[in-house]
Amino acid sequence: MKCILRIIIFAIVLCTSCSRQQNETLLVQLSDIKAMGDTLPKVAMQRLDSIKPLFDNESEYMRNKFALLDTRLHDKAYITHTSIKPIKGVCGYFEENGTAAELQEAYYYMGSVYRDLNDYPNAVTYFLKSAEIAESDNYIDSSLWECTYSQLSYLYNQQFNYSSALDAAIKGLDIAEKFNTSNERTYINTSTAYFESGDTTNATTLCNKAINNILGNGISKNNADIVSKAMYHYTITNQYLHAGLCYELLKSLPKNELPRNYIPNVAVYLERFVSADSAAITMSELYATTNSIESKYDAARWLTRYYVAKGEYEKAADYAINFINANETVIDKRNFEHTTNANNFYRYRRDKEQETAIMENAAKQRFWTLLVASISIILLLVGAVHYYRRKNQLLGIIMNKEENIKQAKALISIREKEIEKEESEIKNKEKELATLNATNSKLTNQLEAAENDFRMLVAQNRELTKLTLMNKIAGNAKDIIEKVKKAAKGKYHLNDDEWKELLGAIDKEYPEFTNEVQAKFKKISEAQMRVCYLWKIGLSGPQVVNLTGYPRQTVFDRVKRAKIAFDASTDSKG
């Protein structure tokens, strides 16, 4: 028998050891994939997918570690998040069982998912929660902390809250400089926030730091957008030499590596510091060579204006038609992106919305978008023909139609936000009502259970009390009981010492009575206990009133409940 027991114990220890080793191996793999994801997120995603079956039968902790890393890699790869459920479950788990580091990361990516779902208030909430953990003494992931404030700056800027955007950007820069992690992107983001708030001096200082970093490390496709932003800033603030330096840096890149913001920024630079003709040559080259439909749109738009100003209406009309065609493609692309975002948001809100309503809203939106786009295209075509004949009207009509599109989109955006706010308020009210109903039901059940316990206690002890009361007390407690009975004939209230003497005598004669009362009544006050003791020694309700000074109705109710409880107890025993 002992041999068998030893074998069983050995097997248990061996299994536990193997399980621990398996967890450690998987955690090492997750750590390696996480490090890879900082530079090669899509490759890291493939590797993570390859080991997913290993986690299917693992503990809840390991499955949540896997899910958190999966969300992180999607974010690093700039893949739009489409559902809140996976990361919400991860957050819920680590709130109960995770470390500060795990919860900081979970809150950050919860904010990222809400950002992609265009739920900016919730996104801000969870980014602030992540920052709060980072600011505590428990744990600091400086890189994630800095990214948190960068995201907050972006969200505030999207909501036109430029002062808060600047505060968040400055906070992120302070963190980066504190931990020596600042780089050109940190500087340019903070510079942009200063520029938006009207502080060109600080904006220029940080712009200079960003460009100095790039000069030291070299320009590439990954930082070309930063140089383009700096060129625009220097141009607007009339810093010719700095703007020219940025222009030369960008010219050194292949045309297919130029950033999206290059065309509008270089056009501003060439017009201001070189000539409109030079800008036209550059724009024509870019229009002919670029593969980006957005870049073609920007170049054709600028060239249309240029040739109208020169009076070359035939060329202006050609570029106007190209501009219209590119605009149509851009609209289609943006409509596709808007449709994708709408679908993602539908999945986010599907528990509270009916599919039919969503489809109707989507249909209306598509209708108005197509209507505005169609009207704009028709008017632009007509305008192009007229501009060919009439110089002074061409540019005005094009600009008016662009403004109409912006206003229509702004109205649609405002209405969507109003709908989102109303739905959020309805959801909160439903949650509050459900919570109140649940609490009321729980309290009602507890009250009924307590009353039942009280009645059973009184019933169980009523007969026993009648048979043993005077015999038990007649011994060691005879004097105090007689004193109490005499006092009960008049309106005499016992003092604390007399109460202690009485309760001690009864406890001595009835060792289990106190425990029995407390068992019957889960929560009993000292006053209620005194009534039970006086009733135990056979005093009537009026006598109890005389001794305690409690209201007559209160005493009678308590005595009645005690009788019922102990009678029920006695009956059940009988």
N, C-alpha and C positions, 0 to 999 in steps of 0.2 A: 504493500500500500504506500509506504514512504517513497519507494522508488518511482512509482507512478506519479505521485505528487511532485517529486523533483523534476520529472520529465515535463509535466504540465507547466510548472513555473518557468523552466528553461525555455520552453516554446513561446510563452508569453513575452519573456524578456527579449528573445530573439526577434520576434515579430515587431515589438516596439522599436528595437534598435534599427531594424531594416526600414521601418516607416520613417524614422527620424532621418536616416541617411538619404532616403528618397527625397524628402522635403528639402534637405540641404542641397542636394544636387539640382533640383528644380529651381530653387531660389538663386543659385549661382548662374544657371542658364538665363533666368529672367533678368538678372543684373547685367550680364553680358549683352543681351539683346537691347536693354535700356540704353546702355552706353553707345551701342551701334546706332540706335535711333536718333541720336543727336546730330549725326552727320549723314546717315543713310537710312532715313525712316522707311522708305518703301522696301528696301532689302530686309530691314529688321522685321517688318510686317510679315514678309514671306517666311522668315525663320520662325517667328512666333506661331504662325498658322501651322507650321510643320510639327510643332510639339503640342498642339492643342489637345489631341487625344489623351496625352499623359495626365491632363488635369481633370478629365471627365469624372473620375472616381476619387479625386483628392478631397481634402477637407474644404470646408467653406472658406477658410482663410486663404488657402492656395488658389481657389477659384476666383476670389475677389482680387487677389494680387495680379492674376492673369488678366482679368477684365480691366483693371486700372491701367495696366501697361498697354493693352490694346487701344484704349481711348487715347492715351498719351501719343502713341505712334500715329494714329489717324490725325491728331491735331498737328503733330510735327510735319506730316506729309501734306498739310493744307487740304485734307479731305473733309468736306462739310459734314458735320454731325447731323443726323436725321431723327434721332430719338433720345429722349431724356431718361428712359427706363433703365438702361444698363448702368450708367454712372450714378443714377439715383440710388439703386440698390447697393452699389459699392460704397457710397457716402453713408448710407444707413448702417452698413456693417461696420465700417471703420469708426463711426461715431460711438459705437458700443464697444468695439474690440480692438481698434487700431492704435498705433502710436501717434504722437504729434506729427511726425514726418509724413506718415501715411495719410493722415487726415488733412494736412496742409495741401498735399498733392491732389487728394480727392476733391476738396473744395475748389481748387484752381480749375480742374477740368470739368467740374460741374458748371462753373461760370463760363467756360469755353463753349460747352454744349448749348447753354442758354443764349450765348452770344450768337451762335450759328442759327438758332431758332428765332432770332430777332426779339427775344424777350430780354430787353436791356435792363429793366429793374431787377429781375432775378439774377442776371449775370453780374451786375454790380454788387448785389448782396453777397454772393458766394466768393467773388474776388476779394471783397473786404474781409470775409471770414478767413480766407486763406492768409491774407496779410496780417490779420490779428494774431494768428498762430505763429507766424514768422517773427512777429515783433515780441513775442513772449520769450522768457528765459529758457523755455524747454527745448526749443529746436529752431534752427535757422538754416533754411536752404536759400542761400543768397541769390542764386541764379533764378530760381522760381519766384522768389520774393520780388526781384527786379521786374521780371516778366509780368507779374501781377499788376504792378503800378503802370506798366506800359499798356496793358489791356484796359485798365481803368481810364487812362488818358484818352485812348482811342474811343471808348464808349461815351465819355463825357463830350468829346469833340463831335461825335455823331449826333448828339442831342443838343448841339450848339451851346453847351455849357463850358465856355472857353476858360473861365477862371478855375473851375475844378479840374479841367483837363491839364492846365498848366501846373497846378499844385501836385497832381499825380505824377506828371512827367518829371518835375523837380525831385520828388520823393524817390522815383526810380533811379534818377541820376545820382542822388546822394548815396543810395545803396550800392550802386555799381562802383562808385569811386571809393567807398568805404572798404569794399572787398576786392578792389583792383580788377574788376571785371568790365569796366567801361570800354566801349568801342565806338566806331564811327556811327553805327545805327542808334546807339543810346544818345549820342550828341545831336544827331540830326532830328530825332524825334522830339527832343526837348527844345531844340532850336525852332522847330515848326510850331510848337505850343507857344513859345514866346512870340513868334511872328504873328500868330493868329490873335494874340492878346494885345498886339500893338507895340511890344517891346522889341524894337529892331536892334538895339545895342546888344542886349544879351543874346538875341537870336544870332547876330553876326559872330559873337565870340565863340559860341558853340559850333556854328557853321565852320569856322576856322579850324577848330579842333578836329571835326569830322574829316575835313579835307587833308589836314596834316597827317592823320592816321592813314588815310588812303595813299597819300604820297609815299609814306614809309613802307607800306605793304604792297602797293600796286593796285591799279584798277582792274576789275573783273566784272563778269556778268552779274555776280551776286551783290556787288556794291555800286553798280552803275546808276541805279535809281537814286542813290544818296547824292552822287555827284550832280545829277540832273536837278534835284531839289535845291542843292547849294547854288548852282548856276542861276536858277530862277530867283533865289533870294538876293544874290549879289546884283543881278540885273535890275530888279525892282528898287534896290537901294543905291543904284548908280555906282557900284563898285566895279569899274571896268576891268581892272587887272585881274581881280579874283574871278570874275565871270569868264574872262578870256581863258584863264588857266583851266577852269572846269570844262570849257568848250573843247580845248585841245585834248584834254584827257579822254573825253567822250569820243572824239574823232579817231582816237587810236584803236577803238574797238571795232570788230566786224559789225556790219549793219544789222545782222540777225541777232546780235547780242545787245543792241541798244534797248533801253527800257521803254515802257509804254508812255511815260511822261516826257520823253525826249523831244518829240515833235513840237508840242505846244510851247515847251520851255525854250528850245533853241530858236523858234520863230520869234519869240519875245526878245531874246538876246540879239539876234541878227538885225531886227528892225531898229532896236535902240542904239546899238553900238557900231553896226556896220552899214547896211543899207537894206531897203526893202527888196532891191533887185537881187542882192546876195541871198537874202532869205528865200526869194522865189526860186532861185537855182537849187538851193538845198532842199526845199520842199518838193520840187519836181523830181529830184533824184530819189528822195525818200518815198514819194508816192509810187514811182516806177519799180522800186526794189523791195519794198517792205511786203511781208507776208501777213501782217496783222491788219485785219479789217478795221480795227479801231484807229490804227495809224493812218490808213488810207482815208478814213473819214476825216480825221484832223487835218491832214495835208490838203485834201480836196476842198475842204471848207475854207482854209486859209488862202489857197490859190484863187478861189472864186472871188473873195474879197479883193485880193491883190489886182486881178485883171479888170475887175469893175472899176477900181480906182484909177487904173491906167487907161480906161476907155476901150480896152480890147474885149469887146463884148462877145465875140465869137468864142474866144478861148474861155472867157468867164462862163458862158453857157455850157461849154463842154465840161468844165470842172464842176459846174453846178449840177449837171446830170449825174456825173460820177459821185458827187457828194450825196445826192439824193439816193442813188443806188446803194452806196455804202451805208447811208443812214438807215435804209430799209433793212439791210442785213444786221446792223447793230441793234435795231429795234427787235428783230426776230430773235437775236441772241439774248437780249435782255429779257424779252418775254419768256424765253425758255428758262432763263435763270430765275425769273420771278415765279414761273409756274412750279419749278423745282422747289423753291423756298416755300411756296404755298402748300405744296404736298407735304413737305416736312413738317410745317406748322400744323397741318391738319392731323397728322399722326400724333403730334404733341397734344392737341386738344380734343382728340376723337372721343374720349370718355364723356365729354360734356356737350358735344355738338352732333347734330344730325347730318348724315352724309348728304342728304338732299339739299340742305341749306348751304353747305359748302360748295356743292356743285353749282347751285344757282348764283352764289356770289362770284365764284370763279368765272362762270359764263358771262356775268355782267361786266366783270373786270376785263375779260378778253374782248368783249364787245366794245367797251369804251376805249380800250387801248387801240384796237384795230380801227375804230372810228376816227380817233384823234390822229393816228398814224396815216390813215387813208386821206383824210382832209389835208393834213400837212403835206403829204406827197403831191396831191393834186395841186395845191396852192403853190408849192415850190416849183412844180413843172410849169405851171402858168406863169409864175414869176420869172423863171429862167427865160422864157420866150419874150416876155415883156422887157426884161432887163437887157436883152440883146438889142432892143430898140431904144430903151429909155434908161440912161445911165443912173440917174439919181434915185430910182425906185428899187433897184435890184437888191441891194444889201438890206434895205429896211424891211422888205417883205420876209426875207429869209430869217432875219433876227426876230421878227414878230411871231413867226410860226414856231421857232424854237422856244420862245417865251411861253406860248400857249401850251406846248408839250410839258414844260416844266411846271406850269400852274396846274395842269390836269393831274400830273403825277403827284404834286404836293397835296391836292385835294383828296386823291385816293389814299395817300399815306396817312393824312389826318383822320379820315374815316376809319381806316384799319386800326389805328391806335385807339380811337374811341370805342370800337367794337371789342378790342382786346381788354380795355379797362372795364367795360361793362361785364364781360364774361368773367373776368377775374373777381369782381365784386360779388357776382352771383355765386361763384364757386366758394368764396370765403364765407358767405352767409350760410350756404348749405353745410359747410364743415362745422360752423358754430352751432347750428341747429342740431346736427347729428351728435355733437359732443354733449350738449345740454340734455338731449333725450336719453343718451346712454347713462349720464350721471344720475338723472332722476330715477331711472329704472333701477340702477344699482342701489341707491339710497332706500327706495321703496322696499326692495327685497331684504335689505339689511334690517329695516325697521320691523317688518313682518317676522323675520327670524328671531329677533330679540324678544318680541312680544310672546311668541310661541315658547321660547326658552323660559321666560318669566312665569308664564302660566303653568308649565310643566313642573318647575321648581316648587311653586306654592302648593300644587296638588300633591306632589310627592311627600311633602313634609307636614301637611296640615294635621292628619290623624296622629302621626308620631308626636307632634308637638303637644297635642291635647293629652296624650297618655303619659308623657314623661316630663312635662314641664315642671310641675311643682316638686316632684320627687327629686329631680336632678338639682334643682336650685336649693332645696331645703338644707343641703349639707353645708359646704364651705362658704356659699354665697348667701346664707340666710339673712345676715344682718343688713347687707347692702340692698338686698331685694326688698326687705321690709321697709328700709329707709326710703327707697324709691317709691314703693306703693303708698306710703304715707304722704310723701311729697306730691304724688299724683292727684291726691284729693283736693289740693289747692293749686293755685297758679304759681307754682314754684319751678324755676328753671334750674336744672343741674349745671354746676360749673364744670370746667375742664377736668379738674382732679376727680370729681365725682363720676364723670363720664368714664374716665380711665379706670376707676375702681370697679364700676359696673361692668364694663366691657371685659375687664380682666377676669372677673368672677365667672361670667358666662363662658368665656373662652376656656376657663379651667374645667367647668362642668360639661361643656359641649365643645370639645376640641375641633370637631369637624364642621361646626356650624358656619364659622366665618368662611372657610374654603367652599362650603356648599353654596352659600349666598353668592360669593364671587363667581362661582362656576355657572350659577343660574343667570346672573346678571353680569354680562361681560364688562360693562362700564357702569359702576355704581359709585355715587358720591358718598361722602362721610355722613351727610344728613340722611340720605336714604338708608345707610347702614344702621344708624341710630334707631330709626323707626322700626327696622327689622328686629333689632335686639329687644326693644320694648314690647313689641308684639310677641316675641319669643317667650318672655316671662309672663305673658297672659294679660297685659294691660289693654284696656279698651281704647277706642279711638279718642274720646274726650280726654282720657287720662294722658295719652300721648301728647295731645295738644297742650295740656297744662305743663308738662315737663319740658317740652321742646320750644314752645312758642311759635311753632310753624303754623301757617294758615290751616284752618279746619279742613277745608276741601282737599288741600294737598296731602294732609295726613291720612284722611280717609281713602283717597285714591291709592296711596302707597300701601296702606294696610290691605286694601282690597286686592291689589295686584300680588302682594306677598301671599295672601291666603290662596288665591287662585293657583299660583305657581307651586306652592307646597302641597295643596290638595291634589293637583295633577300628578305630582311626584308620588304621593302616597297611593293614589288610585292605580298608577302604573305598576307600583310594587305589589299592590294587592292583587 
